[in-house]
Amino acid sequence: MELIPVIDLMGGAVVHARRGAREAYRPIETPLSASAAPLDVADGLLALGAFRTLYIADLDAIAGKSGHDAVLGRLAARHPGLGLWVDAGEATPAALSRRVANGPGRPVVGSESLAGRAEAEAALAGGAGLLSLDYGAEGPRGPAELHADAGLWPQAVIVMTLARVGAGQGPDIERLSGVLARAQGRRVYAAGGVRGADDLHRLADLGVAGVLLASALHDGRLSRADIAAFMG
């Protein structure tokens, strides 16, 4: 099971994500970095283990503002062997094709950025991006058909339970189980709620391909030994 650190970018800084309430996010304070600068925080996270992938949520780009591709380009140059998964709110075939061709990173198509089934089909048709099935406190975000019809999903799917991000409530096992039951061999990744190694063991037993992590890395609930055990 792959462990994937996460950074959330807003206003040029890494912010502390909690429960998907983006208007309340503030620059992160973490023992892993002396600042909230993206390269510094990324360096601190990547020093914890032999991670192969870093997930970036570009919250400004998702909100329709100017994004952080220049920062991501510097990050990619600094860590050339690292895979970057980037949710920048891109939902059109043209925008997704540009990122596939030019980078930086591999695009993540967030369901919250899609207006309807036709747009979802167009965005996912090429198969180059990952799909993030986004869930807020109110339930599924984005087209209901996309959440219901596994035939629309690409080969890699993230179950993003925003209401549990940074909340320390544990993973959404019920929702993950439902997605896995319909995934038909697709790789399913869990995001939101992981508190420590016990949760990772539960997710591994469930059959998820990987886990997106932030708070449990910053506050030390996942030790280097824990990370090494799973990465091994």
N, C-alpha and C positions, 0 to 999 in steps of 0.2 A: 504494500500500500504506500503510495507516494505522499509525502508531506510537502505542502506548498505554502510558503509564507505569503502574506498579503500586505500590500501598502495601499492606502487610500490617499489620493492626492487632491488637494484643494488649495487654491491661492498660492501655489508654489511650495507648499509644505505638505508633509505627511500629517494627517489628522487622525485622531482617535475616534474610530467608528463605534457607534453604540446604538443598537436597536433600529438602525435605518433612519434615525432622526437627523438628517444631514444639516438642517439649519442650526443644530446645536453642536456640531462637530468643532473641535478646537485642535490646534497643533499638538501633536503627541508629546508626552513626556515619558521617556523610557530609559532604563539603565543601559540599554544597548547602544545608545547614541548620545553624544553631547548636544545635539540639536535635532530639530524636526526637518532638517534639509533632506530631501529624498535620497541623495547618494549616501549620506551618512547613515540614515536609518537602514537602507538596503544593505550597506556594508555590515552593520551590526547584526542584522537578521541572518545574513549569509554566513557569518562567522560561527553560527551555532551548529551547523551541520553541512553535509554534502548535498545540499538541495540542488535539484536539476531545473526547477521552474520557479518563477516568481510571478504572482498574480498582481496586477495593478488595476485598481478602479480609478479612472480619471473622472472624478466627480464634477469638475468644471465642464469637461467635454460632454458628459452625460446630460448636464443641465443646459447644453446649447451654447456654452461660453467657449472662449479660447482654451485649448487643452495644453497638455504637458509633453507633447511629442519631442520637443527639444531636450527636455530632461531625460526622457526615456531613451533617446539616442545616445546621450552621454552614459547612461546606465548600461546600455547594451555594449558600448565600446569598452567600458570598464570591466565587464564580466562577459567576455565573448562566448563562453561556453554555456551560458545560462539561457534557458527558454523563458520568454516573456509572454504571458497571457494578458491581453489588454482589453478591458471594457471601457471604451470611450464613447459609448452611446451610438455607435455606428450601426445603421439598420438598413441602408440601401446597398444594392449590389455594387454600385460604383465605389462607395466609400470602403466597403469591405475588400473589394478587389485592390484598391490602392494600398491598404495596409498589408494585404497578403504579398503584393509585389514589392513594396518599398519599406515596410516596417514603419516604426520599430514594433516588433512583437507580432504575435498571432492574435487575430481578433476574437473577442468574446461577444456574442450577440445576446444582449440581455432582453428577456421577454418584456420587461417594463418599457423598453424603447420601441416596441413594435405596436402598430396601430390595429392590425387585424390579421386574419389568416393569410390573405393574399400577400401582404407585406412579409409575413413570416416565411412563407414558402419561397418568395423571391430571395430573401436574405440568406436562407439556409441551403438553397438549391446547389450551390457550388461545393458544399461540404468542407470548405477550408477552415471555417470558424468553429468555435465551440458554442454551445447553447447554454445560457444561464436561465434556468427556470426560477424566476424571482417571486418570493413570497413575503408580503408585509404582514403587519398585525391584522390587516383587513382580509388577508387571504391572497390568492394568486394575483400577480400583476401581469398585465398584458393579455393577449388574446386567450380566451378560455379554451378555444380549440387547440391551441399549441400545448397547453398543459394536459389536455385530455387525450390527444392523438399522438401516440409514440411514433407513428409512421412519419411524422414531420421532423423528428429529432435527428440530428447528426450522430456520429459515432461517439462523441464525448459530450456529456451533459452534466452541468453543475446544478445541484439543488441548493439554491441560495436562500436560506431562511433569515431574512434581514432582521426580523423581530428578535432573533436570538444572538445576533452579532454583538459581541462585547458584553453580553448580559449574564454570562456564566450560568445559564440554565440547562446546559447539556444539549447535545445534538437532537434534531427533530427526527427521531428514529421512526416514528409512524409514517411521516411523509416520505422519508428515504425508502422505507420498505415498500411503500406503494409505487414509487417510481421504479425501483429495482425490479419489482414484479412485472412491470410492463416494458422494461428496457430492452428485452430481446438481445442480450449480449453486448449492448452498448456499455461503454465505460461511464460510471456514475461517480461524481465527486461530491463530497459533503462540504457545506460551508455554513458556519454559524453555530456557536454554542459550546465548542469543545473546551472542557475544563482541565483535562490532564490525560495521563496515560490510560486510565481506566476507560475513558470515552474512546480513545483510539482503539483499544482492544475491542470494544463493542462494535465500532464501525468496521474494523477488519473482519470480525466474525460475520457481520451483516453482508459483506461482500463488496463494499465500495472500493473503487480503484484508487482513490486519493482523498485527501482532506486539506481544505484551505484553512490556514491558521494565522492568528494575529495575537490576540490578548494573551493566550496561554504561553506564547513565546516571550512577549515583552515582560510579563510579570513572573516568569520563571517557573510556572506550574509544570511546564514541560522542560525537563533538564536535558543537558547535552547527551547524557546516557540514554534517556528515553528516546530522543531523536535518533541517535545512532542505532538503537535496537530496531526501530522501524525502518530506517533507511537501509539497514543491512539486509 
